[in-house]
Each structure stands twice: as structure tokens, then as C-alpha cells.
Amino acid sequence: MNDFFVNLPDILTIHDLQAALRIGRSTAYKLIQDDQIPSFRIGKSIKVYKRSLVEYIEKALYNEGELIGSHSSEE
């Protein structure tokens, strides 16, 4: 796991999620609303487990076990 993610807290705020993905506030809320990144509430605050963020990134990078954007050696 990247050092950046190791240094993140185990439970992230929306602000942490924005910083980690370098996205805006509305995009962060959309990812959560669309259940692309699982979340939970503590009072009115939305929280995300760090492992959920890492899983989201892994899903975004890999498609059926292959890195998206990589070229197949088959021709």
C-alpha cells in the first residue's frame, strides 16, 4: 500500500476522501451516494473506512484481474 494511504486514519471524513482522491466535495458525496464507496454515519457526519477507499481504488484500477490501460501481448 502506498505510504500516503498508510498515513491516513482508519476512519476517513469527506475532507480526507477528497484529499486522498484529489476530487471535489460534490464528487466525493456522489461516490458515496452511488454506493461506489461504502460509508456510515456518526451523527450527521459521513465516515468512510480506509479499507473501503483502498478497495474502491483497486476496483477502479483493475478490470477482471488486468490493470486498466495496460496492453495485452496477444496480437
Secondary structure as the mmCIF struct_conf table of DSSP 4:
data_model
#
loop_
_struct_conf.conf_type_id
_struct_conf.id
_struct_conf.beg_label_comp_id
_struct_conf.beg_label_asym_id
_struct_conf.beg_label_seq_id
_struct_conf.end_label_comp_id
_struct_conf.end_label_asym_id
_struct_conf.end_label_seq_id
HELX_RH_AL_P HELX_RH_AL_P1 ASP A 3 VAL A 6
TURN_TY1_P TURN_TY1_P1 ASN A 7 ASN A 7
BEND BEND1 LEU A 8 LEU A 8
BEND BEND2 ASP A 10 ASP A 10
STRN STRN1 ILE A 11 LEU A 12
HELX_RH_AL_P HELX_RH_AL_P2 ILE A 14 LEU A 21
TURN_TY1_P TURN_TY1_P2 ARG A 22 ARG A 22
HELX_RH_AL_P HELX_RH_AL_P3 ARG A 25 GLN A 33
TURN_TY1_P TURN_TY1_P3 ASP A 34 ASP A 35
BEND BEND3 GLN A 36 ILE A 37
STRN STRN2 PHE A 40 ILE A 42
TURN_TY1_P TURN_TY1_P4 GLY A 43 LYS A 44
STRN STRN3 SER A 45 TYR A 49
HELX_RH_AL_P HELX_RH_AL_P4 LYS A 50 LEU A 61
STRN STRN4 TYR A 62 ASN A 63
TURN_TY1_P TURN_TY1_P5 GLU A 64 GLY A 65
STRN STRN5 GLU A 66 LEU A 67
TURN_TY1_P TURN_TY1_P6 ILE A 68 GLY A 69
HELX_LH_PP_P HELX_LH_PP_P1 SER A 70 SER A 72
BEND BEND4 SER A 73 SER A 73
#
